[in-house]
Amino acid sequence: MLVSITFDVEHDCPPYLMTTRGMEEGLPKLLDLMAEKNVRATFFFTAEMAKRFPGLVKRVIDEGHELGSHNYNHERLDRLPRDEGERTIVKSLEVLREFGEVVSFRAPNLQFPNYYYDILAKNGVLVDSSKATYKGYREGVRFFGEVLEVPASTTSSVIRLPWRLQRLIHARLREPRVYFAHPWEFVPMQKEKIRWDCRFNTGNKAIELLGMLIDHYRRQGAKFLTMGEYYELYQKLKR
């Protein structure tokens, strides 16, 4: 069984908030949890957050996690002309690669026109995780040209549902099971004027539930992979 824990590292709950409590409070808690559970995750940083919090990027890399791109400042690629979208991707990679290797990408809001695969390949990106099965993508893990697509399995709020409900959802997912969340979900957002689904069970409850998810898969003998590790695996399967 293959499972991945991934994080979209951005300002708090875009487009509703422009604060960075997730970076200041949430991301350190997540890194502590990943260390406790001995799980390597993929952290898709916007370049803007990487520039503002270089110490956290360094900690992500130093603790053995994968650094990926979440575009420059959370620009939605489906709302930009192709050449402008390409510029934001290239700018994000330039910033993030000052910290270390970057071979994976996830588009903000999981909106990713297919013509961007060639742009990723041209810029040395091997793996994309911008499609989502819960948004109707049904092709599974596959190569689009030179880029491997590894779709997200569920929306991020699923991991904050009560555990008895979560278990029913997890049991129905196809492999690989790719989960994602945001650092801001791990700080209390209940008093913010944002959608209810962005507020419930945030803060320490979210940390507890993510730990339960990891333990659930550990008991089943699951293997936790980063995005880059999928590329190595599927390249071997192609041969």
C-alpha positions as CSV (number, residue, x, y, z in Angstrom):
1,M,0.0,0.0,0.0
2,L,1.4,3.4,-1.1
3,V,0.5,6.6,0.9
4,S,1.8,10.1,0.6
5,I,1.4,13.0,3.0
6,T,1.8,16.4,1.2
7,F,1.5,20.0,2.3
8,D,0.7,23.1,0.2
9,V,2.7,25.8,2.0
10,E,1.1,29.2,1.4
11,H,-0.3,32.2,3.2
12,D,-3.4,31.5,5.4
13,C,-6.4,30.3,3.6
14,P,-6.1,32.1,0.2
15,P,-7.9,34.1,-1.0
16,Y,-9.7,35.0,2.3
17,L,-6.7,35.8,4.4
18,M,-3.2,37.1,3.8
19,T,-1.7,36.4,7.2
20,T,1.0,33.8,7.9
21,R,0.0,32.1,11.1
22,G,0.3,28.7,9.4
23,M,4.0,29.4,8.7
24,E,4.7,30.8,12.1
25,E,2.8,28.3,14.2
26,G,1.4,25.5,12.0
27,L,4.4,24.4,9.9
28,P,6.8,23.9,13.0
29,K,4.1,21.7,14.5
30,L,3.8,19.7,11.3
31,L,7.5,19.1,11.1
32,D,7.6,18.0,14.8
33,L,4.8,15.5,14.0
34,M,6.5,14.2,10.9
35,A,9.7,13.7,13.0
36,E,7.7,11.9,15.7
37,K,6.1,9.6,13.2
38,N,9.2,9.2,11.1
39,V,7.4,10.1,7.9
40,R,9.0,11.9,5.0
41,A,6.5,14.3,3.3
42,T,6.5,16.6,0.3
43,F,6.1,20.3,1.0
44,F,5.0,22.4,-1.9
45,F,6.1,25.9,-1.1
46,T,5.1,29.1,-2.8
47,A,8.3,31.0,-3.6
48,E,6.9,33.9,-1.7
49,M,6.6,31.9,1.5
50,A,10.1,30.5,1.0
51,K,11.6,33.9,0.7
52,R,9.8,35.1,3.8
53,F,10.6,32.0,5.9
54,P,13.9,30.7,4.7
55,G,14.6,29.0,8.0
56,L,11.5,26.8,7.6
57,V,12.6,25.8,4.1
58,K,16.0,24.8,5.4
59,R,14.4,22.8,8.2
60,V,12.2,20.9,5.7
61,I,15.2,19.9,3.7
62,D,17.5,19.2,6.7
63,E,14.9,16.9,8.1
64,G,14.8,14.8,4.9
65,H,11.5,16.0,3.3
66,E,11.0,16.9,-0.3
67,L,10.7,20.5,-1.4
68,G,8.3,21.2,-4.3
69,S,6.9,24.2,-6.0
70,H,3.4,25.6,-5.4
71,N,4.0,28.4,-7.9
72,Y,5.4,31.9,-7.1
73,N,2.6,33.5,-5.0
74,H,-0.3,31.1,-5.3
75,E,-1.3,32.3,-8.8
76,R,-4.0,30.3,-10.4
77,L,-2.7,29.0,-13.7
78,D,-6.1,28.5,-15.3
79,R,-6.7,32.3,-14.9
80,L,-3.4,33.4,-16.5
81,P,-2.3,33.5,-20.2
82,R,0.1,30.6,-20.9
83,D,3.2,32.8,-21.2
84,E,2.5,34.6,-17.9
85,G,1.8,31.3,-16.2
86,E,5.1,30.0,-17.5
87,R,6.9,33.0,-16.1
88,T,5.4,32.4,-12.6
89,I,6.4,28.7,-12.7
90,V,10.0,29.6,-13.8
91,K,10.3,32.3,-11.1
92,S,9.1,29.9,-8.4
93,L,11.7,27.3,-9.4
94,E,14.5,29.8,-9.5
95,V,13.8,30.9,-5.9
96,L,13.2,27.4,-4.5
97,R,16.2,25.9,-6.2
98,E,18.4,28.3,-4.3
99,F,17.5,26.0,-1.3
100,G,17.9,22.6,-2.9
101,E,16.6,20.3,-5.6
102,V,13.1,20.8,-6.8
103,V,11.5,18.1,-9.1
104,S,7.8,18.3,-8.1
105,F,5.0,20.8,-8.7
106,R,1.4,21.4,-7.5
107,A,-0.7,24.1,-9.0
108,P,-2.7,26.4,-6.7
109,N,-6.3,25.3,-6.2
110,L,-5.4,22.2,-8.2
111,Q,-6.2,24.0,-11.4
112,F,-3.8,22.9,-14.1
113,P,-4.4,23.1,-17.8
114,N,-2.6,20.2,-19.6
115,Y,-0.5,22.4,-21.8
116,Y,1.7,23.2,-18.7
117,Y,3.1,19.7,-18.7
118,D,5.5,20.6,-21.4
119,I,6.5,23.7,-19.5
120,L,7.3,21.7,-16.4
121,A,9.3,19.2,-18.4
122,K,11.3,22.0,-20.1
123,N,12.2,23.3,-16.6
124,G,13.3,20.0,-15.1
125,V,10.1,19.1,-13.2
126,L,9.6,15.4,-13.1
127,V,6.4,15.0,-11.1
128,D,3.2,16.9,-10.9
129,S,0.4,16.5,-8.4
130,S,-2.1,19.1,-9.6
131,K,-4.9,16.8,-10.7
132,A,-7.4,15.4,-8.1
133,T,-9.6,12.3,-8.2
134,Y,-12.2,14.0,-6.1
135,K,-12.5,16.7,-8.8
136,G,-13.2,14.1,-11.5
137,Y,-9.7,13.1,-12.7
138,R,-9.9,9.3,-13.4
139,E,-6.7,8.5,-15.3
140,G,-4.7,7.5,-12.2
141,V,-0.9,7.8,-12.1
142,R,0.4,8.2,-15.6
143,F,3.0,10.0,-17.7
144,F,2.0,13.1,-19.6
145,G,5.0,13.3,-21.9
146,E,8.0,13.4,-19.6
147,V,6.1,14.4,-16.5
148,L,4.5,11.9,-14.1
149,E,1.1,12.9,-12.8
150,V,0.4,11.7,-9.3
151,P,-3.1,12.9,-8.4
152,A,-4.4,14.0,-5.0
153,S,-6.9,11.7,-3.5
154,T,-9.1,13.9,-1.3
155,T,-9.7,17.5,-0.5
156,S,-7.6,18.7,2.5
157,S,-10.6,19.1,4.9
158,V,-11.2,15.3,4.8
159,I,-8.3,14.8,7.3
160,R,-10.1,17.0,9.8
161,L,-13.3,15.0,9.8
162,P,-14.2,13.0,12.8
163,W,-12.2,9.7,12.7
164,R,-15.3,7.5,12.4
165,L,-16.2,9.3,9.1
166,Q,-12.6,9.5,7.8
167,R,-12.2,5.7,8.0
168,L,-15.1,5.1,5.6
169,I,-13.5,7.5,3.1
170,H,-10.0,6.1,3.4
171,A,-11.2,2.6,2.8
172,R,-12.7,3.6,-0.6
173,L,-9.6,5.3,-2.0
174,R,-7.6,3.8,-4.8
175,E,-3.8,3.6,-4.5
176,P,-1.7,5.5,-4.2
177,R,-3.5,7.5,-1.5
178,V,-2.2,11.0,-1.8
179,Y,-3.3,13.4,1.0
180,F,-2.7,17.1,1.3
181,A,-3.2,19.8,3.8
182,H,-2.0,23.3,4.5
183,P,-0.1,24.7,7.5
184,W,-2.9,27.1,8.3
185,E,-5.2,24.2,9.1
186,F,-3.0,23.3,12.1
187,V,-3.6,26.6,13.9
188,P,-7.0,27.6,15.4
189,M,-9.1,29.3,12.6
190,Q,-12.5,29.0,14.3
191,K,-12.9,32.7,14.8
192,E,-11.9,33.8,11.3
193,K,-14.5,35.0,8.9
194,I,-14.0,32.3,6.3
195,R,-15.9,29.3,5.0
196,W,-17.0,26.8,7.6
197,D,-15.1,24.0,6.0
198,C,-11.9,26.0,6.4
199,R,-12.6,26.5,10.2
200,F,-13.8,23.2,11.6
201,N,-11.4,21.1,13.7
202,T,-8.4,23.3,12.9
203,G,-5.5,23.7,15.4
204,N,-4.4,21.0,17.7
205,K,-7.4,18.7,16.8
206,A,-6.0,18.7,13.2
207,I,-2.6,17.6,14.4
208,E,-4.2,14.8,16.5
209,L,-6.2,13.6,13.5
210,L,-3.3,13.7,11.1
211,G,-1.3,11.6,13.6
212,M,-4.2,9.1,13.7
213,L,-4.2,8.9,9.9
214,I,-0.5,8.1,9.8
215,D,-0.9,5.5,12.6
216,H,-3.8,3.9,10.7
217,Y,-1.6,3.3,7.7
218,R,1.4,2.2,9.7
219,R,-0.8,-0.6,11.2
220,Q,-1.6,-1.7,7.6
221,G,2.1,-1.8,6.7
222,A,1.8,1.1,4.2
223,K,4.9,2.6,2.6
224,F,5.0,6.4,2.7
225,L,6.5,8.0,-0.5
226,T,7.5,11.5,-1.5
227,M,6.5,12.8,-5.0
228,G,10.0,12.3,-6.3
229,E,10.0,8.7,-5.2
230,Y,7.0,8.0,-7.4
231,Y,9.0,9.0,-10.4
232,E,11.7,6.5,-9.6
233,L,9.1,3.8,-9.0
234,Y,7.1,4.4,-12.2
235,Q,10.2,4.8,-14.4
236,K,11.2,1.2,-13.3
237,L,7.7,0.0,-14.2
238,K,8.0,1.4,-17.7
239,R,11.1,-0.6,-18.5
